[in-house]
């Protein structure tokens, strides 16, 4: 077990066996033996391993409670193998802490993901993708208006949403924990509208079953736009036929619905509101002004999932855990966590009150 934990921590840190061996002061062969379970590090070596890998010694003793499926990274995303392994190891470690947090509370309080009856839904055409987006919102009682916080809403469905620093080539992926819990991972630092689109894109992979030769990624993108702003809503906001869309109009719509300005142009084109030529002219203007990289105006805020944090704070308030244990579950020193939260939410002179 210790060997598996050493290997996982090394992958989290993005280190080779040789690089870790140099930092710890042992041979690469010794690291290989530790990881394969052929030898056990001494207490002194274990402490040096923990220091080099940025984990607590207790991490090596913690039993693994999560088995991850092999994720399918998006096509056309050239993510280096070492970056993939580091990301997946960090996701697994985070999920282990998440599961430990949930275990503090009654079993019936753990959220279980369930699709509505008849889903995943079969789709054979672009029209059926549009219809599926509306049908899913209806099945979940979401109506046709803006979705206020997609990350939190997905967590309320029983999907675990994690935010991680990652390679710039990565936006998001979905995988399964213990064959029963969907997990969506999104890159930290994305603009909020891009984050929301990525999460809706990943949702498409969970809820759709493509029955034709439609490109899976294009279907997921079409569903993402249609789920965030369904066709009836697009027609209500833009009308049925337009020659162009105003930049500030798009900016206001972006902040109302959490869908990027460029995604609104795609929605208008896909629904026949804008002609292909008109959409191309608008995209050309965006490229000429550099807006395809950073859209004009203030950005849409990033949506941070908060459920795990709330559960930890609840456990602390109820006396189920100590501050030291809360810090371990949060994955960072308590003082750093609380200082950042105080600054973020203007709790300058307010104690936790637990």
N, C-alpha and C positions, 0 to 999 in steps of 0.2 A: 504493500500500500504506500509506504514512504517513497519507494522508487517512482511510482506513478505520479505522486504529488510533486516530486522534484522535477520530473519531466514536464508536467503541466506548468509549473512556475517558470521553468526555463523558457518554454514557448511563449508564455505571457510576456516575459521580458525580451523576447526576440533574440535570444543568445544561442550560439552553437555550444555544443559540449566543450569544445576547446576553449572558447571565450570564457565560459563559466569556470572551467578548471583554472584558468589563469587568475581570475578574481578571487577564487577560494583558496588557491595554493595547493591544489592536488593535481593529479594527472587526468587527462581526458579519458583514459581507460578507467580510472576510478569513478568518474561521473557516469560513464556507460554502465559500469557494474551496479552502481546505485540504482540507476533508472530501470535496469533489467531485474532488479531484486536479487542479484548475485552477491551483494555485499550491503552492509548497513553502515551509514556514516556515524562517526563518533559524535558525542554531544558538542564538542568544540567545532567539528566540521559542519554540523547541522546549523549551529549559530552563524557561522560564516556564510553558509548557503542562504540562510534567511536574509542576511544583510545584503548579499550580492543580488538577490532576486527581489528584494523589496517586499517581503512578506514576513509575517510573524512565524516563530518556530511552531506555534500551535497549528498553523496551516498544514504542515507536513503530517500531522497526526489526525487531521479531520477526515472522517470517512466520506467517500464520494456518494452523494445522493442524487446525482443527475447524470443521465446518459443522453447525449445529444445525437440527433440524426445528422447524417452528412448533408450539409446545406448545398443548395444549388445556387452558386453565385450567378449574377446576371450575365447573360451572354454579352460579348463585346466589352467586358470589363477586365482589363489587364492588371489584375491584382497580384503582386509578387507572392510566391508560396509562403515565404517567411511571414509576410504581413497577414496572410490568411490564418496561419497556425497561431500567431500571436493573438489575433482577434478572437478566434474560436476558444482559445484557452481562457482568455479574460471573460468571455461570455459564460463559459462553464463555471468559473469561479464565482461570478456574480449570481448566477442562478442557484448555486449551492447556498449562498448566503440568503437569497430570497426564500428558498424552501425552508431554511432554518427559521426565518422570521415567521412564515406562515404556520410553522409547527407550534408556535407559541400560543396559538388561538384554537378554538374548537374547529373540528374537521368541517362542520357545516358552513363555516364562514369562508372557507377557501373557495375562490371563484373557479368554476369549471366552464371551459369554452364549449358551447353547443351551437351548431348551425341550425337555422330554422328547418322545418320539415321540407324535403324536396331539394335541399342544397347539399353538396355543390350542384350548381345549375348548369345544364348543358347549353352551350352557345354555338351557333353555326354561322353567324353573320354579324356585321357591325351593328345592325339594328337590334339584334338580340342582346348584344353587349349593353347597349343603351337601356333596353328594357330591363335587363338584369339589375342594373344599378338602381333604377327606380323601384323595382320589386323588392330588392334587399332592404332599401331604406323603409319601405312600407312594412315589411315583415318585422323590422326592428323598431317600428314606431317613430321614425326620425322625421317624417314629413319631407318637405322639399326645400326647406330653408337652410341657412348656414349652419354648419356643425362647429360649435364653439371651441372645443378642445378635443381634437381627434385622438391624440395620444392617450389622454385620460379615459376617453370613451372606450377605446379598444381595451384598455386594462379592465374597465368595468365589465367587459364581455368575457373576461378570463384569459385574454391574450397578454402575455408579459412583454412589456416594451422597455428595451434598454438602450441607453445612449452611450456611445463609446468613441473615444478618439481613434481615428483610423486613417489609412492611406487615402489620398485625395481621389483615387479612382473608385472608391467605394461610397455608395450612398446608403443602401439598406439591404437586408436579406431576411428571410424567414426560415426557421428551422423548428424542430420539435424536441421537447424535453420529455424524456421517459415515455415517448410514443403517445402522449396524451395532451400535452400543453403546447400550443403554438407560441413561438417566441419571435418577436420582431426586433431586429437590431438596426439602429439608425446611427449615422455618423454625427458626432458632436460638431457644432459650428456651422451646420447647414443653415441657410435662410429658412425661416419658419414655413414659408409657402412650399419650398422644395422638400422640407421634411414631411409636411402633410401629404404632398403628392406621392412621395416615396412610400409612406405608410399605406396610403390607399392602393398604390400599385401592388404592395405585398399582400394586401387583403384580397386582391383579385386572384392571386395564386391559391388562396384558401377556399374561395367560394365559387370559382368557375371551373367548368370542365369543357375544354375546347374540343369540338367534334369534327372540325375540318382542318384544312391546312393553313388556317390563319396563323400568323406569327404570334407566338405566346407573349413576347414582350410588348408588341404593339397592342395586343388585346388588353394586357394589364394597364398600359398607359391610357388607352381609351376608357377603360372602366374607371380608372382613378379620376380622370377629369369628370366623367359622368356621375360618379358617386359624390364627389365634392360639390359639383354644380349640375344637377340633373337637367335634361333637355328642356322640360317645361319652364324651369327657372331661368335658363339661358334665354329662351324666347321672351319671357316676361321682362328681363333686364335689357335685352338688346333689340328686341323686335324681330321681325321675320327676315328682313332684307336690309343690308347696310353696304355702303360703298367703302366705308372705312370706320375705324373706332378711334375715339379720342384718347390721347395718352393719359390725361388726368382722369378721364372716365374709367379707363382700365385700372388706374392706380386705386381709385375708390372701390371698385369692384374687388380688387385683390384684397383689400383690407376688410371688406365685408364678408367675403367667402373663404379667405385663406388660400386662394388659387392665384398663381402668378399671372402677370400681365400677358406673357407669351402663351401660357396655357389657355387663357381666355381667347386669344387669337385662334389657337388650334380648335377650341370648342366651337367658335363661330364658323370656322371653315368646315369642320366635320359635319355640322348641322345645316350647312348650306346657307347660312346667314351672310357670310363673306364668300366671294368667288375665290378660286385658286389664285388668280392673278392679284386680287386685292390683298389676300393673305401674304403672298410672296412680297409684295411691295412693303407691307408692314414689317415683315421679318428682315427685309433688307435695310430698312431704316433703323431697326434695333441693332443690327450688326454694325452699321456705319457709325452709330453713336456709342458703341460699346455697351449697349443696354442688354445685349444677349448674355453678358457676364454679370453685370450688376444693374438691375432695373432702376429707373429714376425714382426719386422720392424715398421716404423712410421705409425701411424693410418691415416685413411682417414678422412679428416676434416668434422665436423658437418656443415650441411647446414641450416642456419637460415633464415626463411622467413622474408622479409623486406618490404612488400607492405604497411602494416599499418603504419610503421615508416615513409616511404617515403611520404605517404599522409599527415601525421601530419606535417612533415617538409615543405611540399608544402603549406599547409594551413597557416603555420607560416610565410613563405617567402612572401606569397601573402597578408598578413595582415588580413586574415580571423579570426585568433585567436591570443590571447596573449600567452606569455611564460607560464603564470599560467594555462591557458586553455590547452596548449600543454602538460604540466606536468600531468594534470588531465586525459587527453586522453591516455597518455603513461602509466599511472598507477604508476608513480614514480616521485620523485622530479626532477625538471629540471636540477639542478646542478649535481646530481648523474648521470643522463642520459648522459649529455654532457661530463662530465669528463671521463666516461667509453668509449664513442665514440671517444673522442680525443686520448685516450691512444691506443685504438684498431686500429685506422686508422692513427696514427701519425699526428694528427692535433694540435700539441702542441701550436703553436702560431697563429692559424688561427681562426678568429671569424666566426660566422654563416653567417653574411652578409645579414641578413634579414632586 
